[in-house]
């Protein structure tokens, strides 16, 4: 069998942890090969070894049958290996073309020939159906488009093997569909793809084979056509996983959050929330379903004090909280799991233990006379790390060193532990594996059953349908429908999210 890439018996260690323990992965030409594992299982580490970002302690790598030493990403590029990282490596003020040629600029008489580069980038984009504008600024294009720029970057450097690290974690359902079409086009052109993921549905849809890693060890490789979602989930976490969240019927009581005629502008001074009305009661989970860009982010930022409102009111337990500072909002009883964990959720260069007390560090027992009590801080952190299964070498490890899913679990631990009257969960399971998703959903339902109000904002329709007691559909800055999960389905929600069939608006309010 001819393999384009072979990683044989790879071992990679970090202080206090064996990230990859004797793992073998073999990639055939023209296949999409999934690398499946829980958060922190060692998937990204293994691919960072293949891309030359890390050097393995043991094992060997072969490209097209020849043993190679991939000392750095430049060597990987020369060998035809490209990587699309989970957190994009783009310079926001630069254009698409400037980002793509960065490090391999076409020059003429010592000058960069930007026009030639733009033509080449546009041709590449058209050839693979990527529909990217070569002259657009990165800061002006959507997340889905930014990802296409990352793909173009690898193609521009002549990659035959593309590594995608959790590529769908930040995409809308429509963008995911488009990305799958792009992957199929790449395979048709003779490329080979390794897809790091823990989304089982996507593996079943698009992958040929799947290698499973659990806690740093290779569990085995299976043909996707011969397996199913339940089997893959059990291989990944080492136990059976429930895909349906068990919960009793909600018994909502008083209104906790009441939003009336709310208007919020975005950073370009455009109204994104346009006269929105919404309420959330104690003891219920209200899911907000909508296509990204319909005002969800501005709504959350207005409630949490990150953005000023322009008109209307936000009341928490009958007290006005609009335009309060984020700390005042927090202290009035709001918890916030932010959709962008790096920007709003963590201080990446602080230890994970200190991140866990970011909402409470200035209070007793963590602080006295404005002096931090580190013993108490780390005791608290250790107990939450254990309860929420945050996989980290220690509480003193920098947040940046944790896998995305474990960063997310730390944020959820911090926000849920305070048991706020209103918990806003924005994309709470983005980038999490099935085991962790099951755990987070259970935590949200526990909070609901304690009589808390939960506002869940998610682009995952199956999550909205599974966890919510009531679904509010947002379109063009307004709530256009209130539906009950039992009486709707993905198709109907999809139509409502696209702005059609609005006579349902106001039902079940």
N, C-alpha and C positions, 0 to 999 in steps of 0.2 A: 504493500500500500504506500503510495506516495503522499506524504504530508507536506504542506507548505511550511508549517511551524510545528516543532515538537519541543515541549518543555518537559524534561525528564527528571523526576525525583528532586524537584526544587525545594530547597529549604531556605527560609529567610527569617532571621531573628532580629528583634529589637530588644533593648534593655528590659529584662523581666518578662518577655513574651516571645513565643515562637509563632509568627504570623502564618508562615507556610511550612508545613511539616511533611516533606516527602510527597509532593504533589506532581502528578503527570497529566498534561493536557496535550492532545494532538489535534491539529486543525487540518481538515482536508481542503483541497482547492475547490472553490466554488460553493462552500457551505456556509450557513449561518450557524455558529456553534455557541450555545448558551453556556455561561458560567454562572451557576446558581448557588446561592448560599445566603445565610442570615446576615444581618448587619454585623460587621466585625468578623466575618468568617475568614477573611483573608483574600477576597476576590480582587479588590483594587490593588492590594499589595502585589499579588502575583502578576497582574498586568503591568504594574509599574516596573517590575523586574524585566518583563519582556520589552518594555519601552525604554529601558536603560536608565530609569530614574533611581532604581535601587540595584545593588549587586547582591546576588544570592550567595549564601555560605556554602551550599552544596548543590549538585545537580548540573545538568547541561542543557543548552538551548541549541536546536538545530533549525536552520532555515533552508528549505528545499534539500534536506538531507545532509547539509554541511554544518559541522559544529562551528558556532560563532561566539564571540565575546562582545556583548552589547554594553560598551563602557558608558555610553550616554545617549540621549535622544537623537543626536545627530547621526550616530552610527545606526540607530533603529531606522531613521528616515532613509539613510543610504541603502539599507537592506529592504526597503519597501514596506516598512511598518509605520502606521500612523495611528494616533490615539485621539479620540474625542473625549475630553475629560468631563466628569460630572459637573464640576464648577468651572465654567468657561474661562479660558485663558485669553481674554480679549481686552484691548485698550479702548475704553469707551469713547474718548474724543476723536479717535482715528476713524477713517472710513473703512468699509468692508475690504477694499483692495489693499489699503495700507496694512491692515491686520494680516491679510493672507500672505503678503510678500515679506513681512517682517522677518529678517534673518536670512532671506534668500532673494534679495532685491535684484531685479534685472537692471543693469547699469549700462550706460553708453557714455564713453569719455568721462567716466567717474561720476556721472549724474544718473539719478534714478529715472528710468523711463516709465513714468506713471501711466501715460496713455496706453503704452503697449501692455503694461500689466493689467490695466482695466479691461482691455479687449480680451486678454487671455482668461481672466477671471469670469467675464461675462460668457465667453464661449464654453468654459467648463460648466458654469451654472446651467446654461441652456442644454448642454449635452446630457446632464444627469437629471434634468427637470427640477432643479432646485429653486428656480424663480427668485434668485437673490439680485438685488440692485447693487452693482459693483461700486457705485459712487455714494451710497447711503452711509450716514454716520452710524456707528454701532449703538450710540445712546438713543437713536431715533427708531430702532427696529425692535420687533417683538422678540421674546425669549426663543420662540420656535425658529425665527429667522437667524438669531445669533448662533443657534446650534448648527444651522445649515452652513454658516460661515466657518464654523469649526471643521465641518466635514470637507468643505472646499479647501481649507488650509491643508488637510492631509492629502487631498487629491492633487493639489498644486505641486506638492513635493513628490508626487509619483508613487503614492502608497498603493500596494496590491493587497495588503492585509490591513484591515481597519478594526481597531478596538473601540467599541462604544461602551463607556462606563455609565451605567444607569441613564441611558439617553432620554427616557420618557418621564423621569421624575418631575420635570418642571413643565411638561407640555400639556396642552388641553387635549381632550379626546380626538378632536379633528386633526390637530397637529401630529398626534401619535399615528393616526391612520396614514397621513401623508408621509411620515418618516418611514413607515413600513414599506410604502411604495418605493421610496428612495432606496431603501436597502435592497429590495428586489431588483431594482434597476442596476445597482452596483454589482450584484451577483451575476446578472445577465451580461455585464461587461467583463466578467472574468475575475472579479475581486473575491476575497474571502473575508468573512466577518466573525469576530468574537464579540458576543453581546453579554456584558455583565448586567445581570438583572435579578430581581426576585419577584417579578410580576409573572405569575404562572400562566395567565391567560395569553400574554404576549409570546411566551415560549411556545405554547401549543399552536399559536397562529402562524409563527414565522420561522421557527428554528428547525434544523435537521437533526442535530444531536445536542445533548446537554450533559455537561460535567458538573457534578454536585460536590461542593466543599462544605464541610461542617467543622467548625472550631479549628480551622487551619489544616484539616486533613482531607485528602481526596476520598470521597465515598464511592465514586464510580462514574462511568459515562453510560448514558442510555440513549437509544433511538427514540426521538420524540413521538414518532408515529406509533410506537409500541407501548406508550405509557399514558397516564392521565394526570389531571391536576392534583387529585387526592394523593396519588403515589409520590409525585414530585414533592409535595408539601411535607409528607412524612419523611422522605429521604433528607430533605433540607433541615428540618428541625429535630428529627429523631423521635417524633411522636405524632399521633394523629392530630390534625388541626380542624377546628370547626370553622366553616366559611359563613355560617349564619349566626348572627349574634343573638344569644338567648336573652329575652327581656320580657318582663310583664308589661301589661298595658299601662301607659302613663296616667297619672292622676294629678294633672296640673292644678295649682291653686291660684294664689294672687299673681298679678302682673309684676314682674321684676324689671324688665326693660320695656320702655314705651318710647317709640320714635314717631314723631309727627312732622309731616311736611318738610322733611330734611333736604337741604341743598348743600352740596360740597363740591368745591372746584379742585381740579388737579393742579400739578405744578405749572401747567401751561395756562392756567386761569380759565380752563374750560369746565363747565358744569358736568360732573360725572354722576353725581347723585342728584336726582331731579324731582323733589317733592315726594320722597320715599316715606311710606308708613309701614311700621312693623312693631309687633309686640312679642315678647317671650315671657312665658309664665314660669313660676317656680315648679320644678318637677317635670319639666318637659325638655326635649331636645328639638330645636327648630333648625332644620337644614336649609341652607341657602344654595339653590341650584342655579347656575348660570354660566354662560360662556365667559371666559376671562375677558376683562376689559369693559364690563357692563356696570362698573361702579362698586364691585365688591371691596377692592382694596381701599378705596376712599371711604367707604362706609365703616370698615373696621378701624381705619386710622382716626376717623372722627369720633367713634365711640371711645377709643382708648386714649384720646388726647394727643395723638401724633399729628393731627391736622385740625385746623380751625374750620368750623362750620360757617356757612354763609347765611343760612336762614333755617328756621324750624327748631325743634327741641328734641333733646335726648334726656329721658328721665330714668333714673335708677331708683327703684323703691320710692317713687314719687318725688325724688329730689333731682333738680336739674344738674346734669354733669357736663353739658356741652361746653367746650372751650376751657375746661379745667386742664391743669398740667397733667402729664402722664402719671406722676406720682400721686397726685390728688385723686385721679380716677382709680388708680390701683387701691389706694387706701379707702375709697368709698365702697370697695367690694367687687372689683372687676379683675378677673384673671385673663391673661392673653397669651395664647400659643401662637406666635406670629408666623405668617406664611414664609417669610425669608429669615431662616434661623441665623444666618451669618450677620445680616444687617441689623436685625432688631432683637434677636434672641440671646446672643452670646457675646462676651468679650473674648475673642478667640485666643488671645495671648495670656489670659488669666487661667489658673488651674480650674479644672472642672468643679472641684469642691467649692471654690469661691463663686463660680457662676451659679451654683445651686442656691446661694443666699442673696442673689442680686436684688431681690424684692424686699428683703428683710434685714439686710446686714446692719442697718443703722438702729435696729431695735434691740431691746433686751431679749435674750441673753447674749446676742452676737456682738453687742457693742455697749460699752459703759463709759460715760463721760467722753464720748466721741473716740474711744480707743477700741479697736477691734479685738474680740476675744477669739483667737484662732482655734483654741481647743474646742470651744462650743461649735464654731463654724464647721470644723472638719468632722466633729461627731455627728452633727446633723447631716452633713454631706454623705458620710459613710452609710448612714442608715437608709437614706433615699437611694443611693447608688445600689444598695443591696435589694431594696424593695422593688425598684423599677428595672432591675437587671441591666444597669448601664455597664457595658463591658469596657473597662478601662484598666490599665496596669495599676493605677492608684488614683486616689482623690486629688493628688498633687500633679497629675498629668495635665498638660495644657489642653484646653478644649479643642484647639486646632488639630491635635493629634488623633482625636477620636474619629471613628467612621461617622458618616452623616446620620445614620440611623441612631447611633448611640448619643450623638449630640442632641437629636430630637427627643430621645427618652429623658435626657437630663432636663431639658426645658419643660417637658410635660410633668416630670416629677416636681419641679419647682412650683409650677402654676397650680397643679391639682392639689398638692399638699397643703396649700393655704386655704383650700376649700372656699373659694370666693362665691358670693351670691350669684354672680353672672360669670360664666366661663366662656370666653370666645376662643373657639378652636378653629384656626384657619389652616387648612391643609394639614391636619395633625398627623396624618400617616404618610405624608409625602416622603418617598424614599425609604419606607420601612418594609420589612419582610412580613410574611403572613403570620408568623408567630407573634411578632411585635404588634402588628395591626390588631390581632385578636385581643391582646393584652390592653391596648389603648382603648379600644371600643368598650371593653369591660369596665375600665376606669371611668369613662364618660357616663356609662349607664349607672355605675355606683353613685357618682355625684348627682345624677338626676334623681336617683331613688332616695338620696339624702334631702331632696327638696330644693336642689340648686337649679338655676336656669342655665341652659347650655345653648349657645349659638354656634352651629357647626357650618363652616364655609368650606366646600370641597368641590373640586372639579371631577372627582370620581363619583359617577352617578350610582354605582352599586353601593358605595359607602353611604351616600345620602339616603338611598332607599332602605338600606339595612339598618341604619342607626337612628334615623330621625323619627320623631313622633308626628311631626308636621313638616311639610316642605313648602318654603316660600320661594317662588321662582323670580329671579331678578332679570330684567331686560331693559337696557337703555336707561339705567339709573332709577328704575321704579320696581316695586314688587307688583308683578302683573298677574300672579295667581297664587292661591294657597291651596295645596292639595294634600290629601292624606296618602302615605306610602302604600297603604293596602289597596287604594283605588286608582293607582296609576302605574306606569311602567316606563322603561328607558325611552321608548319611542315617543310616548306622549310628552314626557318631560323635555325631550329633545326639541319637539315642535314648539312647546311653550317657551323654551330658552331662546328659540330663534325668532320669537315675537309673534308667532301665529296663535290663533285660537285663544284670544285674550278674554273671551266671555267668562272664563273660569275665575277671573280676578275677583277677589273679595270673598270667594267661598271659604268656609271654615275659619274665617278670621276671628 
